Amino acid sequence: MRDRIVALLAPALERPGSVLVDCTLGLGGHTAALLDACPGARVVGLDRDPDALATAGERLARYGDRVTRVRAVYDEIGTVLADLGIARVEAVLADLGLSSLQIDARDRGFAYAVDAPLDMRMGQEGPTAADVVNTYPAPQLARILSRYGEERFAGRIARAIVAAREEAPFITSARLVEVIAGAIPAAARHTGGHPAKRTFQALRIEVNRELEALEGMLPAALDSLAVDGRIAVLAYHSLEDRLVKHALRDVSTSRAPRDLPVVPDELQPTFTLLTKGAERPSDEEIATNPRAASARLRAARRIKESR
């Protein structure tokens, strides 16, 4: 949805010296498109993955000092901007989930379709997915699979994992996929996609504390925007999209009681929505990029300062 993101954010970046924060720089594709469309703008690009930052640096080298790359998790946006001496920005973009670099790197362990070390760390530090499946007790594993993966067989899978690790610890993904598939009733293995899909999603979210980071990023990103500034967020599963939806709804809704005849200025909304619900990619884009199929885009514009 690159073109749609450019259309949503470019109006806020027309002034020379305007600043976009790309909270998930990745390979730099969105940043490059916005820098091309807005020749007076500059970008602060955040990413926790040093490999992504290095690759993006090569891709964006032609823009020179219009791009500042920072290794950081996106909930650190406020600290990053303060360190750079930037009080307010004109646009914020967050493309959540995995980058193509992470998906395609076999040794990172994100894909359940290939046998690889159970890592799943976006930032390459801290506990791995192997640490989670080899140490968490069954009830804790079940809670993670149920909450983050919305896995209806979470309890069965958690118990199977705990039983299997007593024989030998999990090291690579193939054995984990086998245990997951064996824990799911045969009739359910052929519906809803790959049987390990939801478990791998849950483990990735737990390892990278993705929802926790998103909950911290959204208010900080909204606070960083100047009047007429815009935010666009691409989410890839319902848990992310729900957090984005609620955050944008809260700042775009009056806080006054419905029967109040005159709404005081301090109770007026500070943002207006730029998208009606969550926008989805076109069939044509999905055909050329199947990974975009689950994308959900929401955007908003600041219309007044907060009180």
N, C-alpha and C positions, 0 to 999 in steps of 0.2 A: 504494500500500500504506500510505496514511496511517493508517488505523484500526489496522492491525497494528503499525505503528511506535509509535503511542500506547500500545497494550496492552503492548508490550515495555518501553518506557522509563518510563512513568508510575509504576510501583511504586517506582522509585528517586528520584522527584521529589515525593514526598508531604510530606516535611519542609519547613516554612517556611524559606526562604533557600537551598534546594537550587539547584544550578547545572547547566544543560544547556549544552554547547557544540555549536552547530549549525555544523559545519565547512564547510557549503555552503549558506549562507542562502538564495541564490536569490531567489525571490519571497516567501519567508517563510511558505509554506503549512504546512509541518511544524511550524515554530516556533509559529505561531498555534494550531494544533490542540493542541500540548502545553501551551501557556500556558493555554488554556481548560480543559484537563483537570486541570491542576495549578496551582491559583490561588496557591500559596505559592512557586512556582518562579520563577527568572529565567533569562535566556538571554544567552549571549555568542555572537553570530552573526558568522561569518567569511565573507568572500567576496572574491575577487580582482577582481571586476568592479564598477567604480564605479556603472554603470547599475543593476545588481542591488541594490546597497546602497541606492541612492536610492529605488528602487521599493519595496523591502522596508521602508524607513523610513516611507514613507507608509502602507503596509498595516498596519504594526505600531505606528503612533503611539498607538493607543488603549491600549496596554499601558504607556506612559510609561517610567519608569526600570527597568522589569523587563527591558528589552531594551537590550543594549549591542552596537552594530555596529562591526566592525573590518575595515578593508581589509587582507586578508592571505591568502596561500596556506595551505591547510590543514596543510602540514607545519610551519608556524610556530606551531602550537597551543601548544607549550611556552613559547615566547617571549611570546606574547600573554597567556597566563595569568600568567606571572611579572610582566609589566608591569602587570597589573591587580591584583596582590597576591593572587591566588587559588592556594592550594596544591593543593587537590584538588577535583574536581567529581563530581557524582553521575551524570551521563549525558553521552554523546557520540553525536552523530548525523552521519553522512556520506552524502549522497545524491550519488553520483559522476556524472560525465558532464556533459552540457549541460543548462542550464535552458531552460524554454520561452521565456524572454526572449531568450536567445542564438539558439535555433533559429529563432524567428520574425523576428528582426532581419535583413532581407535584406542590409543593408550590412556585416554581420559576416563573411559568406563561409563559414558553416558548412554550408550546404545545397547539395547538388550538383544539386538540381532547378531552381534559379533561377540566372541569371547575375548574379554579384556579385563585388566585389573579393576577391581571394584573401588574406584576412586571417587568420581563425580564432583570433585571440588572445582568450583569456578575460579577461585583465587589461588589454588595450589598450596593452601596452608590449612592447618586445623585437622580435625577428625575426618576420616574418609567414610565412604559407604560401607567398606569392610568393617570398620570400627563399629558402626551402628549395628549391622546384622550379627556381628560376633559378640557384642557385649550387652545390648539392650535386653531386658527381660521381656518375656512374651506379651504381658499386658501393655507395656510401653510401645513395643513394636506394633501391636494391633491398633493402638490409638493413632499412631503416625500414619499407618496405612489407611485407616478409616478416614481420618481428617484430611490429610494431604493428598491421598490418592482416591478418596471416595470409593474405596474397595469394599464391596459387600461381603467378601470372604476374608476380611482382614484377620479375624481370629484364627481361622484355619491355617492361613499362610504363616502367621506369626508362630504358631505352635509347631508347624512343620520346619520352619527355619531353626528354631531353638533345638528341636530334636536332631536335625541334620548336623548342626555345628558341634554337637557332643561327640560325633564321630570324627569330624575334622573341621577346622575353621574354614570359612568361605574366603577365597582369595580372588577368584575371577568370576565373571558374570555368568558363564555357561552353566555352572552347577547351580547357581541361585535360580536361574530361569527354569531349570529342570525341577527344582524343589517347588517353586511357585506353581508351575503347571500341574504337578502331581497333587497339590493341595486343593486345587479348584475342581469342583465336580465336572465330570466329563462333558455333560450337556452344556455347561457354561463356557467351556474352553473355546468354542467355535463362534461365540458371539461377543460383540463389543471390542473387537480388535485383539491384538496380541495379549495373551494371558498375563504377561509380566509388565505390560505398559503402565498400569496404575501403580504397581509397587515401585517400579523404577522412578516414576514421577515423585512419589512420596519420599523416597530415600533422597532424591536430589534436592527437594525442597528442605528437608530436614538438615542435610549436610551443609547447605548454603544459607540456612535461615532466611529463605527467600520472602516468605510472607511477613516475617518480622521486619525485615529490611524495607519492604514495600510500605508497611504501616508507618514506618518512620520517615520514609522518603516523601510520601504524598503531602503531608502538611508542610514540611520544610520546603518542598518545591513550590507549592502554592504561595507560601509566605515570601518566597524570593522574587516573585513576579511584580514588575512595575505595572501601573495602570495601563491598560491596553495590551499587557503581556498575555501570552497564550501558552497553554500546556496541551500536549498530546501524548496519550499513553496507549501503547499496543499491548494487550494481554493475550495469553494463549490458553488459559483454562479458566473455568468458572470461579475458582477461588480468588485468583488475581483480579478478574474482571469485577467481581462483587466488591472488593475493596476499593477499586477505582471508581466504580459507579457510586458508592456511598459517599466517598470523599468529595466528588464533584457535585453530587446532589446537595450535600450539606452546605457548601459555599454558594450555591446558586439558588437557594431557597430562602425566602423571607423567614425570619425567626419570630415574627409577630403572630399573636393569636389570630385565627381566621376572621373573627368577628370584630377586629379592631378597625374603626372607621378610617383612621389616618395612621399610616405606618411610620414611626420615627426613623430618621435617617440611619441611626446606629443599628436598626433591626433589618434594614434592607440587605438583600444579597450582595455579595462583593464580586461574584462572577456570574457570567451567563454561559450556558452550554452552547457549543458550536456544532455538536452532533446530536441527532435525535436518536436516543438509545445508543447501542453499540453498532458501528458500521462494520461491515464484513467485506472481505476481498471479493472481487468479481470472479465469475466462473473462468474467465480468460486467464486471470492471474493465477488462480489455483491450478489450472491446466499446465501452466509453464513453471509454477513453483508450488508443488504439493505441500510443502512445509507451511505455506501461508494459510492453509485451509481453516485452521482453528483461530486465526487472528481476530481480535475484536478491538476496534479503535474508538476511543472517546477523547473529546477535546473540550476546552473551555477557555474563556477570555476574562481577564480581570476588568471590571467596570468601575470599581471604586476602591479606595483604601479601606482597610479594616479599621475598626474603632476599638 
